[in-house]
């Protein structure tokens, strides 16, 4: 998992990584298990960030990332960097789920608000 291990211990002190999905918590738990199994991770090396369930689209809609072409309301793949006040300081939104920002892009965005 590319985001796993992204942050140093010092960065983890004041930075959180969260993944948001429309899936209910039990499906998210199974997804994490699949990531560990398919990625060959030791369970101790499972994703080191939280997966949050948003089946009602409250967070997804707050940031305007719901895919209007998806009847289930699955959001566009998005990475947001927010400051401590919750203001979006950087965003990467893509309609193609295979295109994601690089870790360097995310780290640069984080460095810009520190």
N, C-alpha and C positions, 0 to 999 in steps of 0.2 A: 504494500500500500504506500503510495507516494507521500502522503501526508504523515504517515507514521514516522516518528523520529524527526520531524521537521524542526521542532523547536529545541533549543538548548535548555538545560536545566534553569539557567538564569531567565530565559524568555518565558518559560512555563510559569514563573512566579507571578507574572502579570499579563499573561496572554492565554486565551482559551481558543481551542479549535472545536467547532461544533458542526456536525452534519445534520441536516434537517431533511426529513422525508415525510411523505404522506402516509407511509405504512404504519400500522399499529405497532406498539412496542414488541409484541411477540414475534412479528415478522422481522423487525429490526434485529432482535436477538439472533434469529436464525441466519440473517444476512451476515452478521458479524462472525458467527460460527463458520459459515461458508467461506468467508474471506480468510479466516485462519486456516481452514482445511485446504482450500485450493491454493492459497499462497505459500503453503508449507511453513507457516509461522508456528513457532512454539506458542502455546496458549499464553505464556508470560509476555510474548511479543505481539499480542493482539493489538488492534488499533488503540492508540493511546489518547483518543479523544472521544467525546460523547456523541452518541447518535440520538437525536431528538425526534419524537413522533409529532407530526402536525397534520392529522387527517382532516381537520376542519379548515386548513389553509390560512390560519390566522397570521402566522409568521410569513409564509410564502406570499400571501396577498399584501402584507405590510410593505414588502420590498418589491412588489410588482413583478414577480418572476414566474407566475403561473403561466404555463403554456396553454394559450387559448385553443389550440388545435387538439389538445388531449382531453377527452371527455372525463377522464378520472381526475384531472387537475394536477398531473405531474408537472413540477416546475422545470423550467429550463435549467440545465447545469449552470450553476452560478457559484462564484467565490466572492465573498464580501469581506472587506477589512473595515471594522468599525472602531471608533475611538472609545474611550471610557464613557463618554456621554451617549453612546449609541448612534453617533452620526457616521454615515457611510463615508469613508475616506478614499476607498478604492473598490472597484468592482470589475469582475470579469464574467460576462454573460455570453453564453454560446448556445446556439440551437442544436449543434451537433455534439452529442454526449461524449464522443471520442476525443474532442478537443478540450483540453484543460490547461489552466495556467501552470507554468513550471514553478517548482519550489523557489527558484531564484526570484521570479516575479512576485510571489507572495511575500518572501522575505524583504524584498525591496520596498514593497508597500507598507509592511510593518515598520521598517526602519524610518519611513517617512512620517510616521506619527509618534515616534518615541521622543 
